[in-house]
Amino acid sequence: MAQPSSNGPLWPRALLAAAVLGLLGWALLSVERSPSVERPRAEATRAPARRGTVTRAQSAAPDAAPALAASDGASAERGGAQPLALTGATAPPASTAEPVPRPRADEAARQLEENAQLAQMQVERYCEEAQALSSEAFPSAEGPRTKDAWAYMSVRIDWEGAERPPGLLRLAGPLRQRLREYGAQWPTRIRDYDLQGLDFTWMGDLHAFDHWDVLRVLRAEDPSGMSALTASIPNFTELMSWTKLRLGRALAVGDFAAASADVRQLAFLLRTTGLVVADMIAYRILLHEREAHAAAVAAGVDLAGWTPIAAEDLDRYRRVARSGLQFQLPGVPEQTRARAAACAAPVGKCSALYEGVGAHRAYGHLSAVDTSAAMAALAARSGCDARMIEWLGNTRQLSAEEMLEASPPQQNPLHLLTPDGGG
């Protein structure tokens, strides 16, 4: 995903990304590989479905992306008059969408069928990767939820497609531009003048929270007229720039342990949002920590007390978090879908399930195989936020044209699970 301008979010009101998650997921792939993360959303998740189906690839998510929404993710949209059944696996509501031109409808069905086939082939590999993920490096994102960072962070971060004042963390244009120009050499190029006037207290304050419920804003909206392409979600990309600056400060003053703790807590909270795009940005943030550590090692700095997450674990997290939502898209067999959800615990299953619910609502009617009942049943027994699942189940359907437009021609994220990593 190409990075968007610092002021203009790529996704028009992205929070609803849940349903277009599958779409967004593909977009996220490009971001995740992009060295630049200043404005990941444009890089990775904006291009895709601007958030549609839980695949919103805010890019930041250099890999990031999401359907239900987010994060964590990811999307929501199937729109229609009746809500998606949350229990009992009843028949899905009748489609209210206009007749779709056959060629476009056939293309949409083909994409979903190909994803379903690949999901069946890769589900055991996905489980192996998820279960091998270090719980120390990636603690469960589905633990206690008693201290929400929402009120603290909602005024500090920018929002995609929403009429809100700039977030308190928005950096000055010239500084953002310099960070982009620093490229991969940012750890050694950040200078005192880049850090001048910046207050990193907010990062330390994040240790008081155990989750970040960004989707509460979405749940307050009437879902009937919303889709994965119009929901508004936070633009997390600025957090990547702050991460670079915090680590740059650590290289200057030597508070490596404190900086590492701050960065990892931020990444953890992003993983609790339920948005795949936030999952991908968390990955990018932790990758920045490794980059800063490598620069310090090369400079001969004493790094006692600072050990970054192993490259192998970090890359494994990227593959699992990025590909998980594909198992929940329309058309995937029930057994495969349930197997993937059961294996997702180390990373967190809710982002992918939200994306799946959103995707079924948004374009499940375009699949040659109706898997709505199985998706609804799985979501109902998942333990994930029932309010979010219900909200997603009441969003509007997308046409084949909208679905395909939101899904850029990129490699399916499930290829990340192949031996060569999809390379």
HUQUI-V785734 format. One record per residue. N is the residue number from 1. D_CENTER is the distance of its C-alpha to the mean C-alpha in Angstrom with 1 decimal. Layout:
n:d_center
N:D_CENTER
N:D_CENTER
This chain:
n:d_center
1:13.5
2:16.2
3:15.8
4:16.7
5:19.6
6:19.2
7:20.2
8:18.9
9:15.3
10:14.6
11:13.2
12:16.0
13:14.9
14:11.3
15:10.6
16:11.7
17:9.0
18:9.5
19:12.3
20:11.6
21:8.7
22:11.0
23:11.8
24:8.6
25:8.0
26:11.3
27:10.8
28:8.1
29:10.9
30:13.1
31:11.2
32:10.8
33:14.5
34:15.5
35:17.4
36:16.9
37:14.1
38:15.9
39:14.0
40:10.8
41:9.6
42:12.7
43:12.5
44:9.6
45:7.9
46:11.0
47:13.2
48:11.9
49:12.1
50:11.7
51:9.3
52:11.3
53:10.7
54:7.5
55:6.8
56:6.4
57:6.1
58:6.8
59:8.2
60:8.4
61:6.2
62:9.3
63:7.8
64:4.4
65:3.9
66:4.8
67:8.2
68:9.5
69:7.5
70:5.3
71:3.8
72:4.2
73:3.1
74:6.3
75:10.1
76:13.4
77:16.2
78:19.2
79:21.5
80:25.0
81:27.7
82:27.3
83:24.5
84:22.8
85:24.9
86:23.4
87:26.2
88:29.0
89:27.2
90:29.2
91:29.3
92:26.6
93:27.8
94:29.8
95:28.0
96:29.1
97:27.7
98:30.3
99:31.6
100:29.5
101:31.3
102:31.8
103:30.6
104:27.2
105:26.9
106:28.0
107:25.4
108:22.6
109:24.3
110:24.7
111:21.1
112:20.2
113:23.2
114:22.4
115:18.9
116:20.8
117:23.3
118:21.0
119:19.2
120:22.7
121:23.5
122:20.5
123:20.0
124:22.4
125:21.1
126:17.6
127:19.5
128:21.4
129:18.5
130:16.8
131:20.2
132:21.0
133:18.2
134:19.9
135:19.7
136:21.1
137:18.5
138:15.6
139:17.1
140:16.0
141:13.3
142:15.5
143:18.7
144:20.8
145:19.4
146:22.4
147:21.5
148:18.8
149:17.7
150:17.0
151:20.5
152:20.5
153:17.3
154:17.4
155:20.3
156:19.1
157:15.9
158:16.0
159:14.7
160:13.9
161:16.9
162:18.5
163:22.0
164:21.7
165:23.4
166:21.7
167:19.9
168:22.2
169:20.1
170:20.3
171:22.2
172:25.3
173:25.1
174:27.5
175:25.5
176:22.3
177:24.4
178:26.0
179:22.8
180:21.9
181:25.4
182:25.3
183:22.9
184:22.8
185:25.8
186:24.2
187:25.2
188:28.8
189:28.9
190:27.7
191:30.9
192:32.4
193:32.3
194:28.5
195:28.4
196:31.2
197:30.7
198:27.1
199:26.8
200:24.4
201:25.6
202:22.4
203:20.6
204:23.4
205:23.2
206:19.7
207:21.5
208:23.0
209:19.9
210:18.4
211:15.3
212:13.6
213:13.7
214:12.2
215:12.5
216:16.3
217:16.7
218:15.6
219:17.9
220:20.7
221:20.7
222:22.7
223:20.4
224:23.3
225:22.9
226:19.2
227:16.9
228:13.3
229:14.6
230:16.2
231:14.2
232:13.7
233:10.9
234:11.1
235:11.0
236:9.7
237:11.3
238:14.6
239:13.7
240:13.8
241:17.2
242:18.4
243:17.5
244:19.7
245:22.4
246:22.4
247:22.9
248:25.4
249:27.3
250:27.4
251:28.9
252:31.4
253:32.5
254:31.7
255:29.6
256:27.3
257:26.9
258:26.0
259:23.5
260:21.8
261:21.7
262:20.2
263:17.4
264:16.6
265:16.8
266:14.3
267:11.8
268:12.8
269:12.4
270:8.8
271:8.4
272:10.5
273:8.8
274:7.8
275:4.4
276:2.2
277:1.7
278:3.9
279:4.5
280:5.1
281:7.0
282:8.6
283:9.8
284:11.1
285:12.9
286:14.5
287:15.5
288:17.2
289:19.1
290:20.5
291:21.5
292:23.4
293:25.0
294:26.2
295:27.7
296:29.5
297:30.9
298:32.2
299:33.9
300:35.6
301:34.2
302:34.8
303:31.4
304:32.8
305:30.3
306:27.2
307:25.6
308:22.1
309:19.8
310:21.4
311:20.1
312:20.3
313:18.2
314:15.5
315:15.5
316:15.7
317:12.5
318:10.7
319:12.5
320:12.0
321:8.3
322:7.9
323:10.8
324:10.8
325:9.8
326:12.7
327:15.2
328:14.6
329:15.3
330:18.8
331:21.7
332:20.6
333:23.5
334:23.5
335:24.5
336:21.7
337:19.1
338:20.7
339:21.1
340:17.5
341:16.6
342:19.5
343:18.4
344:14.8
345:16.3
346:16.0
347:12.2
348:11.8
349:12.3
350:11.4
351:7.7
352:9.2
353:12.3
354:11.2
355:9.8
356:13.1
357:15.2
358:13.9
359:14.4
360:17.9
361:18.8
362:17.9
363:19.4
364:20.7
365:24.1
366:23.8
367:23.6
368:27.0
369:26.4
370:25.7
371:23.3
372:22.6
373:24.9
374:23.4
375:19.9
376:21.4
377:23.4
378:20.6
379:18.5
380:21.7
381:22.5
382:19.1
383:19.6
384:16.3
385:16.9
386:19.6
387:19.4
388:15.9
389:16.9
390:20.0
391:18.6
392:16.4
393:19.5
394:21.4
395:19.5
396:21.2
397:21.4
398:20.6
399:23.3
400:23.2
401:23.4
402:20.3
403:18.3
404:19.6
405:19.3
406:15.5
407:15.4
408:16.5
409:18.9
410:16.9
411:17.1
412:15.5
413:12.9
414:15.4
415:17.7
416:15.9
417:17.8
418:21.1
419:23.6
420:23.1
421:19.3
422:19.3
423:21.2
